Amino acid sequence: MTRKIIVIGAHAAGLDAASAARKTDRTAEITLITKEKKTAYSRCGLPFVLGGHIPTFDDLVVFPERFYKMMKLNLKTETTVTNIDPKAKTVAIQDKSGNEETLQYDNLVITTGAIPFVPPIKGREKKGVYVVRTIEDGEKINQALQTAKSAVIVGAGLIGLEVAVACLERGLKTTVVEFLPYVLPVLLDKGMADRVQKELEEKGMRIIVGKGAEEILGTDKVTGVLVGGEEIPADVVVVATGVRANVELAKNAGVELGEKRAIKTNLRMETNIKGIYAAGDCVETINLVTRRPTMSQLGTTAVKQAKVAGINAAGGYATFTGALGSWITRLFDTEIGGTGLTEFMAGRAGIETVTGTITSKTRADYFPGALPIRIKLIVEKESEKLIGAQIIGGEEVPQRINALSFAIQKEMTVRELAKAETCYAPPVCETWEPMVLAAEMVIRRLR
Amino acid sequence: MTRKIIVIGAHAAGLDAASAARKTDRTAEITLITKEKKTAYSRCGLPFVLGGHIPTFDDLVVFPERFYKMMKLNLKTETTVTNIDPKAKTVAIQDKSGNEETLQYDNLVITTGAIPFVPPIKGREKKGVYVVRTIEDGEKINQALQTAKSAVIVGAGLIGLEVAVACLERGLKTTVVEFLPYVLPVLLDKGMADRVQKELEEKGMRIIVGKGAEEILGTDKVTGVLVGGEEIPADVVVVATGVRANVELAKNAGVELGEKRAIKTNLRMETNIKGIYAAGDCVETINLVTRRPTMSQLGTTAVKQAKVAGINAAGGYATFTGALGSWITRLFDTEIGGTGLTEFMAGRAGIETVTGTITSKTRADYFPGALPIRIKLIVEKESEKLIGAQIIGGEEVPQRINALSFAIQKEMTVRELAKAETCYAPPVCETWEPMVLAAEMVIRRLR
């Protein structure tokens, strides 16, 4: 009998789950359901359209229509799933005209993603206050930026800073407000974050840390933001203070949530309800270092989880063991990335660490164009294993993060890293690779 | 009593050995002896000076004079070591004026490097025929290139191709002649090499593979090279057919050579003679995959070995366990690199392999500027461990090589690599990292 697979959601996780299911079961009936009009676009690309690096929002759509035909995927857009009935194995849906229908499934994959979290700032409902999650959000901000002179971004996480850079690139007076004491507070330690802040300030960005947005000012439309008693003028306010897993539908169906209030799954991405799988921003995952639940909420994690969910939902076998949270961005010409735990996060998890930080260059010293690179390594003291890394530098940061991510995944000790073989040619890197030099720095402090 | 350490040679290995010795023993008397006038310069940079990417040959000198003073290193340039007497623990030296002297040592480090190997081609003694090893070689070639119209490079290894690119960049009609059936024959497998060849040919380089240089033509000065019966005009001929370990001095002193006819050492870089250490291009090393002796002859290996030799020679303890031979170059805008074994080399070592090759992009598909990248992975069939990789692509190849080098060193299986976490942001990389996609390709072929 034909297997019926329903995927709720049709973005990174949804599409990768559906594709993996199709590759596993050539005959299954696979249906994707999404509220949105546009599907499977890259949310991560939104700030870069705003900054003008990508021509249009439509360029972010990764899978063209012919992909759905080729993969034989039924796609229902602008359709809301109103209920999941795990006993009857059905989902109730409603299209944009209000027509209701009930669909049968054998296996279900929930990829409902996340919803922007907007703190209860007074005035947050005013015109000119935006979040950055959907293409519609992006289009609205883009429209607003065309006439705006000034912007305030609330939140100095990845999205907040990426949008702030876009605003600055478009000539707006741009201010970032971060409640926590430094930028990228979940991703970097203070010393590294301070460097990022300094670089952005040198480009003309104003950054206020350790203070919250107290009120969004203006009668109907926003005119400014009140921060620490100061009125900062703003024609546009973008709130980028993180997201919350979208679990309402799953919860109502009896799907168990974990300690992070996101969907809990086993290694096969199956929930407590047999036949219901979940993947992406709506699930919690195991941190590979702490072995504790964490929220990864990165595109890479989403697609890997989704692939596993899709394979299993289609009768195959695959597992997803956890995440390190490897991340990367580029702000102006500076690449910034990390993997594993920060020193701060390790401390909070009760892990005793030794760290080492060095500044080096990306090419042979005598080769024109060499750029500075700064690397911080975090090592678990007892085992001497690498458990985290942060890099700020001019080039090849992404693949250095990948190299250190591989090292952490394979439980490389800092002594092994200090001896690890790397390649060298004057135009592209240094004889003594900066990652290796950073490891030597840690070893000196281990003694 | 003050420890006396003599280092024979004063380039990458010599200087790193001396520096490590100094850091280990603050009071030792450390003397470096070299035949050359200039010391501690980057040989790897020579082709890039010829190509005009680095302004002058003097820029290649990595350590300024004040470094020797700061590190309290005695440096004897233009001085030849004529004999080592391991019983008396002395070396006999002769300066450029012919003055002879005998120096006492407690521990000796031999870093005599390698000598260009020029095959017995008829006419190789003619004017206009060069090798590329020293700054003097570089200066002579540079001089010749100023008036030359055409060049023939004999040998399509790294140095050969790098010099050929430099010649082409300077407007010469440039031909490369390689006796083996494809370019970079020791470093790449044929399929990958053919792509490199095609790219270079598209830039205007003529490449002849599978044929040797039969004769260097011209009465006194070179006018051409005879290849497969064809006369190829050339005002300059550069022979880049590899190097041979420079072991004469060591051999005469009773230092044991290994099966590669280079100096054999233990893990502490000590030779069969107690107190005599060796490092760099003159030693053979253990290949980390095959566990058999190999000639690495890369700058990175040299400095790592030298550091270990220097620490041990100064009474410390350090080990060097072997090399993968990770390498990288940039030819025009294309980065090319590898690590571990090629499929061909693995076959010769009797290792059964499964390989996978993919072409992907270096950034999100929709992000302008994404460049193609091609990755080949070589996996040992029984253990499913990664044992080699080759990459040709537009950006971030060096750090991908490092990531795969780490993976091989930590014995990562291809299944682990296919699940490995990588980072992602649209401007700098793809959601599905090409290394991971290549691993999936191998897995499909393992079944």
Interface residues (C-beta under 8 A of the other chain):
Chain A: A12 S42 C44 G45 F48 H53 I54 P55 D59 L60 V62 L288 L298 G299 T300 T301 V303 K304 F320 T321 A323 L324 S326 W327 I328 T329 R330 E335 G337 T339 A364 D365 Y366 F367 P368 E396 V397 P398 Q399 R400 I401 N402 A403 S405 F406 A407 Q409 K410 E411 M412 E416 L417 K419 A420 E421 T422 C423 Y424 A425 P426 P427 V428 C429 T431 W432 E433 M435
Chain B: A12 S42 C44 G45 F48 H53 I54 P55 D59 L60 V62 L288 L298 G299 T300 T301 V303 K304 F320 T321 A323 L324 S326 W327 I328 T329 R330 E335 G337 T339 A364 D365 Y366 F367 P368 E396 V397 P398 Q399 R400 I401 N402 A403 S405 F406 A407 Q409 K410 E411 M412 E416 K419 A420 E421 T422 C423 Y424 A425 P426 P427 V428 C429 T431 W432 E433 M435
